[in-house]
């Protein structure tokens, strides 16, 4: 392949990528394939709020560190 062929292949790939990104942006904005209808808002009823306060250290009593084994024993 010549350098010009490589450059043309890169341009085609870039053009295809640009088209796909534009299509994804249209879908994300709710205008998929020219339907003109906005996408319904997401259902947030199943979401759970997690507080920013630290967890109680008693929750971690007698737990193992993943991959390290028990705290009072040596790793093999």
Secondary structure, DSSP 8 states (H G I E B T S, - for coil): --HHHHHHHHHHHHHHHHHHHHHHHHHHTT-GGG----------TT-----SS---GGGGTT--BTTTB-TTS---
